[in-house]
Amino acid sequence: MTNRPPRRGKTRKPQLSQARKSEIAAKKQEVAMTAAPSETAATPQDKWEKLKRLIFGFLRRVWVFLSVSSVVLGVIGGLLGIYELFYAANVTIEAPASDPKFAFEYPFKLINNSHLFAITDLKWECRIVDLQTARESMENDIYNRGAISEIGRGGYGWVDCAVLGPNSSVVRLNEKPEVKRAKLEISVSYNATLFGLKMMAMSPKPTPLSWSGDGSNPQWIVGDFL
């Protein structure tokens, strides 16, 4: 009789009770919630708190930016102001042309040396320190005054110091007297203006000018040479 191995049948899985199944399902759900918690709908209070944090954060960054910018601009403005005050925010007076036969034929040129500031409300005054003609002698008693509303950056204006002659508004003569010697001073006062804002009032020292009719080519020279 042949010994045959016992026939193997299908192995039945053990049946779980309903309580065990419920317990396993609850654990699976707990693990799933721990790994990836479900998103719950945000309440209006949560949305408001989030919006407030965004607004306050934005305002804080704007405040920091404005504070830093104001400090930087203040420093730059101060440096530019100091530079212009001591160097470029000034005017110079020149005599671009002279007529050897009549000292007051042409006006003087007033130049704004600043490339940053405009000059506004400029007032000028010519004072005769000494004037000798063939017929008259004058000292410290003749003035000519005028005003210029604005001279732009790097621009210029004109100052007419004709205290006597056919076109003079001070001493009008029918002739052009020969000036033997003359010494005058031009004073100016004005406001240095930046983008329409008056930054500083300026009153520099008077500029002296000299004329000597004894030379071969009489002309005005900036400075006191008499």
C-alpha positions in Angstrom: 0.0 0.0 0.0 1.5 3.3 -1.1 1.9 6.0 1.5 0.6 9.2 0.0 1.2 12.6 1.6 -1.9 14.1 3.0 -3.7 16.4 0.5 -3.3 20.0 1.3 -6.5 22.0 1.2 -7.0 25.7 1.0 -6.0 27.5 4.2 -8.8 29.5 5.5 -8.0 32.9 6.9 -9.1 33.4 10.4 -12.3 35.4 10.6 -12.1 38.7 12.5 -14.8 39.8 14.8 -16.7 42.9 14.1 -15.2 44.6 17.1 -11.7 43.8 15.8 -12.5 45.2 12.4 -13.7 48.4 13.9 -10.6 48.7 16.0 -8.3 48.3 13.0 -10.3 50.8 11.0 -10.0 53.4 13.8 -6.2 52.9 14.0 -5.9 53.4 10.2 -7.9 56.6 10.4 -5.8 57.8 13.3 -2.6 57.2 11.4 -3.9 58.9 8.3 -4.9 62.0 10.2 -1.5 62.1 11.9 0.4 61.9 8.6 -1.7 64.3 6.6 -4.2 66.2 8.7 -7.2 67.2 6.8 -7.7 70.9 6.1 -10.6 72.4 7.8 -12.5 75.4 6.5 -11.0 78.7 7.9 -13.4 80.7 9.9 -14.0 84.4 9.3 -12.0 85.2 12.4 -9.0 83.2 11.1 -9.2 85.0 7.8 -9.3 88.4 9.5 -6.3 87.6 11.7 -4.3 86.5 8.7 -5.3 89.7 6.8 -4.2 91.8 9.8 -0.8 90.1 9.9 -0.3 90.8 6.2 -1.3 94.4 6.5 0.8 95.1 9.5 3.8 93.4 8.0 3.5 95.5 4.8 3.1 98.7 6.8 6.1 97.8 8.9 8.3 97.3 5.8 7.0 100.6 4.3 7.8 102.4 7.5 11.3 101.0 7.6 11.9 101.9 3.9 10.7 105.5 4.4 12.8 105.9 7.5 15.9 104.7 5.8 15.2 106.7 2.7 14.6 109.9 4.7 17.9 109.5 6.5 19.8 108.8 3.3 18.2 111.8 1.5 18.8 114.0 4.5 22.5 113.1 4.4 22.8 113.6 0.7 20.9 116.9 0.9 23.1 118.1 3.7 26.2 117.3 1.8 24.9 119.0 -1.3 23.8 122.0 0.7 27.3 122.4 2.3 29.0 122.0 -1.1 26.8 124.6 -2.8 26.9 126.9 0.2 30.7 127.1 0.2 31.5 126.6 -3.4 28.8 126.7 -6.2 25.8 128.6 -4.8 27.3 131.9 -5.7 27.4 134.5 -8.5 30.3 136.2 -10.3 30.3 139.4 -12.2 32.1 140.0 -15.4 32.6 142.8 -17.9 32.3 140.9 -21.2 32.7 144.1 -23.3 34.1 147.6 -22.8 34.0 150.7 -25.0 37.3 152.6 -24.6 35.4 155.9 -25.3 32.6 155.5 -22.8 32.9 153.3 -19.7 29.1 152.8 -19.2 28.3 151.7 -22.8 27.7 148.0 -21.9 26.2 146.3 -18.9 27.9 143.8 -16.7 27.2 140.1 -16.8 26.0 138.4 -13.6 26.5 134.6 -13.7 24.9 131.9 -11.6 27.7 129.4 -11.0 25.5 126.7 -9.5 24.4 123.7 -11.5 22.0 122.7 -8.7 20.4 125.9 -7.4 18.5 128.5 -9.3 18.7 132.1 -8.2 15.4 134.0 -7.5 14.4 137.4 -6.2 17.8 138.8 -7.0 18.4 142.5 -6.1 21.5 144.3 -7.3 23.0 147.7 -6.5 25.8 149.7 -8.1 27.6 152.1 -5.9 30.1 154.6 -7.3 33.1 154.7 -5.0 35.1 157.1 -7.2 34.3 158.6 -10.6 36.4 161.2 -12.5 35.4 162.7 -15.8 36.8 165.6 -17.7 34.2 167.9 -16.0 32.9 166.2 -12.9 34.1 164.3 -9.9 31.8 162.0 -7.9 32.3 159.9 -4.7 30.1 157.6 -2.8 26.9 159.4 -3.7 25.5 157.8 -6.8 23.6 154.5 -6.8 21.9 152.5 -9.5 19.6 149.7 -8.4 17.7 146.9 -10.1 16.2 143.4 -9.7 16.1 140.1 -11.6 13.3 137.7 -10.9 15.2 134.5 -11.7 18.5 133.2 -13.1 18.4 129.5 -13.9 21.1 127.0 -13.0 24.3 128.0 -14.9 22.4 131.0 -16.4 23.2 134.7 -16.4 21.6 138.1 -16.2 22.6 141.7 -16.9 23.4 144.6 -14.5 23.3 148.1 -15.9 25.5 150.4 -13.9 25.2 153.4 -16.2 25.0 156.1 -13.6 25.4 158.8 -16.2 25.1 159.1 -19.9 22.4 159.3 -22.6 20.6 156.1 -21.5 21.2 156.5 -17.7 18.2 156.5 -15.3 20.3 158.3 -12.7 22.1 161.2 -14.4 21.0 161.7 -17.9 23.3 163.6 -20.2 23.1 164.4 -23.9 26.7 163.3 -24.4 28.9 160.4 -23.4 31.5 161.9 -21.1 35.0 160.6 -21.1 35.7 158.7 -17.9 39.2 159.2 -16.7 38.9 157.0 -13.7 36.2 155.0 -12.1 35.8 152.6 -9.2 32.5 151.0 -8.3 31.0 148.1 -6.3 28.2 145.8 -7.3 26.2 144.2 -4.4 23.7 141.4 -4.8 21.3 139.5 -2.6 19.2 136.6 -3.7 17.6 133.3 -2.7 19.1 129.9 -3.7 16.1 127.8 -4.9 16.0 124.1 -5.4 12.9 122.7 -7.3 11.0 125.8 -6.5 11.8 125.7 -2.8 13.8 128.6 -1.3 16.7 126.9 0.4 18.9 129.7 1.6 19.3 133.5 1.4 22.6 134.8 0.1 24.3 138.2 0.4 27.9 137.8 -0.8 30.5 140.5 -0.4 30.3 143.3 -3.0 32.4 142.9 -6.2 34.7 145.8 -6.9 35.4 146.9 -10.5 38.0 149.4 -11.7 38.4 151.6 -14.8 41.4 153.5 -15.8 41.2 155.8 -18.8 45.0 156.4 -19.0 45.9 153.1 -20.7 46.0 152.4 -24.4 42.9 150.3 -24.2 40.7 151.3 -21.3 38.4 148.6 -20.0 36.7 147.4 -16.8 38.7 145.0 -14.6 37.1 143.0 -11.8 39.0 144.0 -8.7 40.2 147.1 -6.9 43.2 148.3 -8.8 43.0 152.1 -8.2 
